[in-house]
């Protein structure tokens, strides 16, 4: 069976078919360049989950295995609720795969498309929640490097950051001429293939929050126009002018009334 978009092979698992790790196929959720994502059922845990595995022609490709391995590194032993839980993984066997928590809800991109832009306080709260997830990654020496509205899933209104297949260690060099990330959300220094930095995630978060506030996704090749004193600082073209994670948290928190800030008053000190 071949994909309708690129014509390359995809898996044809019938509903209920056993997949790697003993999970049962339910339905295909998405097809990427190298991997497929499936909604599966876990007889052992008795829950739905998400299984990602290489496409048939990519099973032995080292880049497909590396993408899955990066997700394992990012999510293994993760205690943070903004990041999905990792249930199972085998990225070295004959059929590499990972199984993660299924997050039921629309993406931020879909939410904005369907219901319109968010108000300022909603954007600030969204940014604060995502920052705590990024902090959990950065303190472990990792960057997501593909923060965007399509990778933020809203479960009961709370954001979950997904898709860690591009995650890199901070300081990792990028291949010359092959920047990671998504055009429009990628920081200028990422596009220039500079080493991975925490500021790249801050920039992408700023563009994502700008999209939520204005309803307008970034346009390839166009510099985003100023929209808000705080959010504009997050996606400053010069990384030296962007706030750190801690500074960004304080800036976004100040956009909320004091009684609505998601931390006790004494914690701010």
C-alpha positions in Angstrom: 0.0 0.0 0.0 1.3 3.5 -0.9 0.7 6.9 0.5 -1.5 9.2 -1.5 0.8 12.2 -1.0 4.3 10.9 -1.8 3.6 7.6 -3.4 6.0 5.7 -1.0 5.0 2.6 1.0 2.9 2.7 4.2 1.9 0.0 6.6 -1.5 -1.7 6.1 -2.4 -2.9 9.6 -6.0 -4.1 9.9 -7.8 -3.0 13.0 -6.9 -5.2 15.9 -3.7 -6.5 14.2 -0.8 -7.0 16.6 1.9 -4.4 16.1 5.4 -4.2 17.6 5.4 -4.5 21.4 2.1 -6.4 21.5 0.0 -3.3 20.9 -3.1 -3.6 18.6 -3.6 -1.4 15.6 -6.7 0.9 15.8 -6.1 3.6 13.1 -3.4 5.5 11.3 -3.0 9.0 12.7 -0.4 10.4 10.3 2.4 9.7 7.8 5.7 11.6 7.8 8.7 11.4 5.6 10.3 8.6 7.5 7.8 7.4 10.2 4.1 6.6 10.6 2.0 7.3 13.7 -0.8 5.0 14.8 -3.5 5.0 17.4 -3.2 1.7 19.2 -4.8 -0.3 22.0 -2.7 -1.7 24.8 -4.1 -5.0 26.2 -1.6 -4.9 29.0 -2.4 -1.3 30.2 -6.0 -1.3 28.8 -5.6 2.1 27.4 -5.2 3.9 24.0 -1.7 5.0 23.1 0.3 6.3 20.2 2.8 4.1 18.4 5.4 5.5 16.0 7.4 3.3 13.7 9.4 3.7 10.5 7.6 3.4 7.2 8.2 0.0 5.4 11.0 1.4 3.2 12.6 3.2 6.1 12.8 0.4 8.6 16.6 0.0 8.2 17.3 3.7 7.5 19.6 5.1 10.3 17.8 8.5 10.2 14.4 6.9 11.0 16.0 5.1 14.0 17.7 8.3 15.1 14.5 10.2 15.0 12.8 7.6 17.2 15.8 7.5 19.5 15.7 11.3 20.0 12.0 11.0 21.2 13.1 8.3 23.7 15.9 10.5 25.1 13.5 13.5 25.4 10.7 11.6 27.1 12.3 8.9 29.1 11.7 9.3 32.8 9.8 12.5 32.1 7.8 13.8 35.1 6.3 16.9 33.5 2.6 17.0 32.5 3.3 19.3 29.5 5.3 16.5 27.9 3.6 13.2 27.0 4.6 10.0 28.8 6.7 7.3 27.2 5.2 3.8 27.7 7.5 1.5 25.7 10.3 1.7 23.1 12.7 -0.5 21.2 14.8 1.6 18.8 17.6 -1.0 18.2 15.6 -4.1 17.2 14.6 -5.3 13.8 11.4 -3.2 13.9 12.1 0.0 15.8 9.2 1.6 17.6 8.1 3.9 20.4 4.8 4.1 22.2 3.6 7.2 23.9 0.7 8.7 25.8 -2.3 9.5 23.6 -3.2 13.1 24.0 -6.9 13.6 22.9 -7.7 17.1 21.7 -7.2 19.6 18.8 -3.8 21.1 18.0 -3.4 24.8 18.7 -3.4 25.4 14.9 -6.8 23.7 14.6 -8.2 25.5 17.6 -7.2 28.9 16.1 -8.6 27.9 12.7 -11.9 26.6 14.0 -12.6 29.0 16.9 -10.5 32.1 16.2 -7.6 33.8 17.9 -7.0 33.7 21.7 -7.3 36.7 24.0 -4.2 38.1 25.7 -4.7 36.4 29.0 -5.2 33.0 27.3 -2.0 33.5 25.3 -0.1 34.4 28.4 -1.3 31.3 30.3 -0.6 29.1 27.3 2.9 30.5 27.1 3.5 30.0 30.8 2.5 26.3 30.6 4.6 25.6 27.6 7.6 27.4 29.2 7.5 25.0 32.1 7.7 22.0 29.7 10.6 23.6 27.8 12.4 24.2 31.1 12.1 20.5 32.0 13.8 19.7 28.7 16.4 22.4 28.8 17.5 21.5 32.4 18.2 18.0 31.0 20.4 19.6 28.2 17.9 19.2 25.4 16.0 21.5 23.1 12.7 20.6 21.2 13.7 22.7 18.2 10.3 22.3 16.5 7.9 24.2 18.7 4.9 25.3 16.6 1.2 25.4 16.8 0.8 22.0 15.1 2.9 20.4 17.8 0.9 21.8 20.7 -2.2 19.6 21.5 -4.8 21.1 23.8 -6.2 18.5 26.2 -9.1 20.0 28.2 -7.6 23.4 27.3 -4.2 22.7 28.6 -1.2 22.4 26.2 0.8 19.3 25.6 4.0 19.6 23.5 4.4 16.7 21.1 6.7 15.4 18.4 10.2 15.2 19.7 11.7 13.6 16.6 13.9 16.7 16.0 15.0 17.2 19.6 18.7 17.8 20.0 21.2 18.2 22.8 22.0 21.9 23.5 25.2 22.8 21.7 24.9 20.1 19.0 26.2 21.3 15.6 23.7 21.4 12.7 24.6 19.9 9.4 25.8 22.7 7.0 22.9 23.7 4.8 20.4 21.4 6.5 18.8 23.3 9.4 16.3 21.5 11.6 13.0 23.0 12.6 10.1 24.4 10.6 10.5 27.4 8.3 8.6 30.3 9.8 9.1 29.1 13.4 12.8 28.5 13.1 15.0 31.2 14.6 17.4 33.1 12.2 20.4 31.4 13.8 18.8 28.0 13.3 18.2 28.8 9.7 21.9 29.8 9.5 22.8 26.3 10.9 24.4 27.5 14.1 24.7 25.1 17.1 21.4 24.2 18.9 20.6 26.7 21.7 17.8 27.2 24.2 17.0 30.6 22.5 15.8 28.7 19.4 12.9 27.2 21.4 12.2 30.7 22.9 12.0 32.2 19.4 9.7 29.4 18.2 7.5 29.8 21.2 7.2 33.5 20.5 6.1 32.8 16.9 3.6 30.2 18.2 2.1 32.6 20.8 2.0 35.4 18.1 0.0 33.1 15.9 -2.4 32.3 18.8 -2.9 36.0 19.5 -3.3 37.2 15.9 -4.8 34.1 14.3 -2.2 34.4 11.5 0.4 31.7 11.0 3.9 32.8 10.0 4.5 33.4 6.3 7.7 31.9 4.8 10.2 34.5 3.9 8.5 37.4 5.7 9.7 38.9 9.0 6.9 38.9 11.6 5.5 42.3 12.4 5.4 43.5 16.0 2.1 42.7 17.8 2.8 42.8 21.5 5.6 44.2 23.8 6.2 40.9 25.6 5.7 38.4 22.8 7.7 40.5 20.3 10.7 40.1 22.7 10.5 36.3 22.5 11.0 36.2 18.8 13.6 39.0 18.6 15.8 38.2 15.5 19.0 38.7 17.6 19.2 35.9 20.3 21.0 38.3 22.6 17.8 40.4 22.8 15.5 37.5 23.7 14.7 36.8 27.3 15.9 33.6 29.1 13.3 31.0 30.1 13.1 32.5 33.6 12.8 36.1 32.3 10.2 35.0 29.7 8.2 33.4 32.6 8.2 36.6 34.5 7.2 38.7 31.4 4.3 36.4 30.5 3.2 36.2 34.1 3.1 40.0 34.3 0.5 39.9 31.5 -2.0 38.3 33.9 -3.8 39.9 36.9 -1.8 39.0 40.0 -4.6 36.8 41.4 -4.6 34.8 38.2 -0.9 34.0 38.0 -0.3 30.2 38.3 2.1 30.3 41.3 1.8 31.3 44.9 2.7 34.9 45.7 5.7 33.8 47.8 7.1 31.6 45.0 7.7 34.7 42.8 10.3 35.8 45.2 
